[in-house]
């Protein structure tokens, strides 16, 4: 494995996004900004667009303020058949957010991204 510095890692992440926005569930966006300041790497932040998707869920149900990202799909009963819950496993946590979000939009909640 190769260890990379913060600038290189975040530049690769920004390049991966190809100009799209990145959303976290909770305060990960703020942690990235704090690290950019700590590493004097604020330049890449000028072209990085992020946000927190948690308020979408919190406005639908305030109780989700205590639900982690990997449990959202379970909470909203939005797990597709054949999927198994693996909370705190990054790929599952992202799927859980996506499944819950898609489920809620299909139920009539406004998609804040369109």
C-alpha positions as CSV (number, residue, x, y, z in Angstrom):
1,X,0.0,0.0,0.0
2,X,1.1,3.5,-0.7
3,X,0.6,6.3,1.8
4,X,-0.4,9.7,0.3
5,X,-0.6,13.1,1.8
6,X,-3.8,15.0,2.3
7,X,-3.5,17.2,-0.8
8,X,-2.9,14.2,-3.1
9,X,-5.7,12.2,-1.5
10,X,-8.2,15.1,-1.8
11,X,-7.1,16.0,-5.3
12,X,-7.8,12.4,-6.3
13,X,-11.2,12.5,-4.6
14,X,-12.1,15.8,-6.3
15,X,-11.0,14.4,-9.7
16,X,-13.1,11.3,-9.0
17,X,-16.1,13.5,-8.5
18,X,-15.6,15.2,-11.9
19,X,-17.2,18.4,-10.8
20,X,-20.2,16.8,-9.1
21,X,-21.1,17.7,-5.6
22,X,-20.3,15.4,-2.7
23,X,-22.7,14.9,0.2
24,X,-22.2,13.3,3.6
25,X,-24.6,12.3,6.3
26,X,-23.6,14.4,9.3
27,X,-20.5,16.5,9.7
28,X,-18.0,14.8,7.4
29,X,-18.0,17.9,5.1
30,X,-16.9,20.0,8.0
31,X,-14.2,17.6,9.0
32,X,-12.7,17.8,5.5
33,X,-12.7,21.6,5.7
34,X,-11.0,21.5,9.1
35,X,-8.3,19.2,7.8
36,X,-7.8,21.4,4.8
37,X,-7.1,24.3,7.2
38,X,-4.8,22.2,9.4
39,X,-2.8,21.0,6.4
40,X,-2.8,24.5,4.8
41,X,-4.5,22.9,1.8
42,X,-7.4,25.2,1.3
43,X,-6.7,25.7,-2.4
44,X,-8.4,22.5,-3.5
45,X,-11.5,23.6,-1.5
46,X,-12.1,26.4,-4.0
47,X,-13.2,23.8,-6.6
48,X,-14.8,21.3,-4.2
49,X,-18.5,21.4,-3.6
50,X,-20.0,19.5,-0.7
51,X,-22.9,19.4,1.6
52,X,-24.8,17.6,4.3
53,X,-27.7,15.4,3.2
54,X,-28.8,14.7,6.8
55,X,-31.2,17.7,7.0
56,X,-33.3,16.1,4.2
57,X,-34.0,13.2,6.5
58,X,-34.3,15.3,9.7
59,X,-37.1,17.4,8.2
60,X,-39.0,14.3,7.3
61,X,-38.6,12.7,10.7
62,X,-36.7,14.4,13.5
63,X,-36.0,11.1,15.1
64,X,-33.4,10.4,12.4
65,X,-31.1,12.7,14.2
66,X,-30.2,9.7,16.3
67,X,-30.0,7.3,13.3
68,X,-26.6,6.6,11.7
69,X,-26.3,6.5,7.9
70,X,-26.0,2.7,7.8
71,X,-29.4,2.4,9.6
72,X,-31.4,4.8,7.5
73,X,-32.6,2.2,5.1
74,X,-33.7,0.0,8.0
75,X,-35.4,2.9,9.7
76,X,-37.4,3.8,6.6
77,X,-38.1,0.2,5.7
78,X,-36.3,0.7,2.4
79,X,-34.0,-2.2,2.1
80,X,-34.3,-4.0,-1.2
81,X,-34.9,-7.8,-1.2
82,X,-31.6,-9.6,-1.1
83,X,-29.6,-6.9,0.6
84,X,-28.0,-7.5,4.0
85,X,-27.4,-4.7,6.4
86,X,-23.7,-4.0,7.3
87,X,-23.8,-0.8,9.4
88,X,-20.5,1.1,9.5
89,X,-19.2,-0.6,6.4
90,X,-18.7,2.4,4.0
91,X,-20.3,0.8,0.9
92,X,-23.4,-0.3,2.9
93,X,-23.7,3.1,4.6
94,X,-23.8,4.8,1.2
95,X,-26.3,2.3,-0.1
96,X,-28.4,2.8,3.0
97,X,-28.5,6.6,2.4
98,X,-29.4,6.1,-1.3
99,X,-32.1,3.4,-0.6
100,X,-33.7,5.6,2.1
101,X,-33.5,8.7,-0.1
102,X,-35.0,7.0,-3.1
103,X,-37.7,5.4,-1.0
104,X,-38.7,8.8,0.4
105,X,-38.7,10.6,-2.9
106,X,-40.9,7.8,-4.4
107,X,-43.3,8.3,-1.5
108,X,-43.7,11.9,-2.5
109,X,-41.1,13.8,-0.5
110,X,-39.5,16.6,-2.6
111,X,-36.1,15.9,-4.0
112,X,-34.0,18.9,-2.9
113,X,-31.5,18.3,-5.7
114,X,-33.7,19.0,-8.7
